Amino acid sequence: MGLEKYLTKAIAETRASFSSNKEKWADYLTKYELKEYFEGVSEEQKKKLRGTLEKKLEEAKEKFDSELRGIGRKITSKGSMGAMLGADVLSYFTNVGLNTIGNVMYPFYLVKTLSEIPALYRYFKKTKDWYGALKHMLLKPVRMVLPFLGAAFEAGSFDRMVRKRIIKEAKYSFLKDIGKYIPITEKIKEKLKKPVFEIVSKPVKKAA
């Protein structure tokens, strides 16, 4: 996959994660992740496959319903984000020192982070997605030091992480349903069966 295609796909995935609309998730998957299974088939077959995909998305969404619907977390998150944006505006239009503004913002970030811990724990327990959970937590201090943009990126970041997981699980469930899913262990075994030269030479040939 070329760099341009990779970036286009990454941007499309991020856009899909901003939406809670199942149709948009399905659109992303059919256009990028599962494109090969929706091309060259009849409209009737395409409609059937789309129905299967939407069913898998609904099942995955129900699995993470408690994480997405957390009212207490959402209220705390929106309130703290609003306060932090207000602090950013205050620092921009007044002579209040950055250190003072920073001291005001830290408690809000702490409250928001603490409010996410129960949902994050449930998410990790269901998925074992340590990479996604760790990435979510490590980005917090980075977002905190960015005025305006930091608070904007932070807003809804937990929901976006969960939605990406929903899309991913629905994709694999769909592939299993149509008999096209290959476990990662099997892929590794298949790679190991091939000569080392053949595996290494492929990227070289593509680059040439």
C-alpha positions as a printed Julia matrix, in Angstrom:
208×3 Matrix{Float64}:
   0.0     0.0    0.0
   1.45    3.35  -1.07
   1.88    6.18   1.41
  -0.93    8.21  -0.16
  -3.39    5.3    0.03
  -2.33    4.56   3.6
  -2.91    8.17   4.67
  -6.25    8.31   2.86
  -7.36    5.15   4.62
  -6.13    6.41   8.02
  -8.0     9.71   7.58
 -11.16    7.86   6.52
 -10.92    5.61   9.59
 -10.51    8.61  11.88
 -13.52   10.31  10.3
 -15.59    7.16  10.78
 -14.56    7.02  14.45
 -15.92   10.54  14.98
 -19.38    9.32  14.04
 -21.77    7.15  16.03
 -23.63    6.3   12.81
 -23.42    2.59  11.96
 -23.99    3.37   8.27
 -20.83    5.47   8.14
 -18.83    2.68   9.77
 -20.16    0.26   7.16
 -19.33    2.73   4.36
 -15.74    2.97   5.59
 -15.31   -0.8    5.78
 -16.83   -1.47   2.34
 -14.71    1.24   0.73
 -11.39    0.41   2.38
 -11.0    -2.59   4.7
 -13.38   -4.97   2.88
 -13.35   -3.44  -0.58
 -12.29   -6.66  -2.39
 -15.36   -8.53  -1.13
 -17.82   -5.94  -2.42
 -16.32   -5.53  -5.89
 -17.23   -7.69  -8.87
 -20.35   -9.15  -7.27
 -24.01   -8.73  -8.16
 -26.11   -6.04  -6.53
 -28.11   -8.71  -4.77
 -24.96  -10.3   -3.34
 -23.59   -6.89  -2.41
 -26.82   -6.08  -0.57
 -26.62   -9.39   1.28
 -23.0    -8.78   2.28
 -23.85   -5.27   3.42
 -26.64   -6.64   5.58
 -24.25   -9.13   7.17
 -21.71   -6.39   7.82
 -24.26   -4.09   9.44
 -25.41   -6.97  11.63
 -21.82   -7.54  12.78
 -21.41   -3.83  13.49
 -24.59   -3.83  15.57
 -23.37   -6.85  17.56
 -20.0    -5.2   18.21
 -21.71   -1.96  19.17
 -23.9    -3.77  21.69
 -20.8    -5.39  23.18
 -19.35   -1.96  24.01
 -22.64   -0.28  24.82
 -21.78    0.29  28.49
 -18.49    1.97  27.55
 -20.09    4.31  25.02
 -23.14    5.2   27.1
 -21.41    6.11  30.37
 -23.47    9.19  31.35
 -21.29   10.11  34.32
 -18.13    9.91  32.24
 -19.68   11.98  29.44
 -20.91   14.72  31.78
 -17.54   14.92  33.51
 -15.7    14.82  30.19
 -17.76   17.56  28.53
 -17.65   19.75  31.64
 -13.89   19.47  32.05
 -13.29   20.01  28.33
 -15.43   23.15  28.38
 -13.53   24.46  31.39
 -10.17   23.76  29.74
 -11.19   25.49  26.52
 -12.32   28.42  28.63
  -8.94   28.5   30.34
  -7.22   28.48  26.94
  -9.33   31.43  25.78
  -8.58   33.28  29.02
  -4.84   32.79  28.58
  -5.03   33.97  24.96
  -7.0    37.17  25.52
  -5.63   38.2   28.92
  -2.29   38.63  30.61
  -2.78   35.67  32.9
   0.46   33.69  33.0
   0.71   30.26  31.4
   1.76   28.71  34.69
  -1.41   30.0   36.32
  -3.56   28.66  33.51
  -1.7    25.36  33.66
  -2.37   25.06  37.38
  -6.08   25.64  36.66
  -6.17   23.03  33.89
  -4.4    20.17  35.67
  -7.29   19.39  38.06
  -9.74   19.24  35.14
  -7.53   16.77  33.27
  -7.18   14.73  36.43
 -10.96   14.62  36.98
 -11.57   13.64  33.37
  -8.91   10.92  33.5
 -10.27    9.48  36.73
 -13.8     9.43  35.33
 -12.58    7.31  32.39
 -10.81    4.64  34.45
 -13.85    2.36  35.09
 -14.86    2.4   31.39
 -11.24    1.97  30.29
 -10.89   -1.03  32.61
 -14.05   -2.64  31.19
 -12.84   -1.94  27.66
  -9.44   -3.53  28.32
 -11.03   -6.53  30.05
 -13.19   -7.18  26.98
 -10.54   -6.59  24.34
  -7.06   -6.95  25.9
  -6.27   -4.01  23.62
  -3.31   -2.76  25.67
  -1.96   -0.8   22.69
  -5.13    1.24  22.24
  -5.55    1.83  25.98
  -1.9     2.78  26.47
  -1.93    5.08  23.44
  -5.06    6.79  24.76
  -3.45    7.45  28.15
  -0.02    8.49  26.83
  -1.52   11.1   24.5
  -3.17   12.91  27.41
  -0.08   14.88  28.56
   0.71   15.74  24.92
  -2.8    17.1   24.36
  -2.69   18.96  27.64
   0.2    21.21  26.59
  -1.45   22.22  23.28
  -3.71   25.25  23.71
  -7.14   24.96  22.04
  -6.15   21.95  19.91
  -5.22   19.87  22.94
  -8.65   20.13  24.52
 -10.36   19.67  21.15
  -8.44   16.45  20.42
  -9.02   15.2   23.94
 -12.78   15.69  23.69
 -14.36   12.39  22.7
 -11.03   10.57  22.37
 -12.22    7.66  24.5
 -15.35    7.21  22.37
 -13.28    7.31  19.18
 -10.99    4.58  20.54
 -14.0     2.37  21.31
 -15.61    3.03  17.91
 -12.4     2.03  16.13
 -12.48   -1.2   18.1
 -16.11   -1.79  17.12
 -15.2    -1.35  13.45
 -12.23   -3.7   13.81
 -14.17   -6.45  15.59
 -17.05   -6.2   13.12
 -14.59   -6.58  10.25
 -13.08   -9.79  11.63
 -16.51  -11.16  12.56
 -17.7   -10.46   9.0
 -14.69  -12.25   7.5
 -15.3   -15.25   9.75
 -18.94  -15.34   8.66
 -18.06  -15.46   4.96
 -15.19  -17.9    5.54
 -12.38  -15.49   4.67
 -10.85  -14.9    8.08
  -7.28  -16.13   8.6
  -5.99  -16.02  12.22
  -2.72  -14.16  12.69
  -1.06  -17.39  13.9
  -1.89  -19.07  10.59
  -0.52  -16.11   8.65
   2.75  -16.35  10.57
   2.97  -20.1    9.95
   2.4   -19.52   6.23
   5.17  -16.93   6.16
   7.56  -19.28   7.94
   6.97  -21.99   5.34
   8.32  -19.7    2.6
  12.04  -19.3    1.93
  13.55  -16.24   3.63
  14.79  -14.88   0.3
  11.25  -14.94  -1.14
   9.83  -13.03   1.83
  12.58  -10.39   1.81
  12.62   -9.97  -1.97
   8.92   -9.08  -2.28
   9.2    -5.57  -0.77
  12.3    -4.98  -2.92
  10.43   -5.94  -6.1
   7.51   -3.66  -5.16
   9.87   -0.76  -4.5
  11.54   -1.32  -7.88
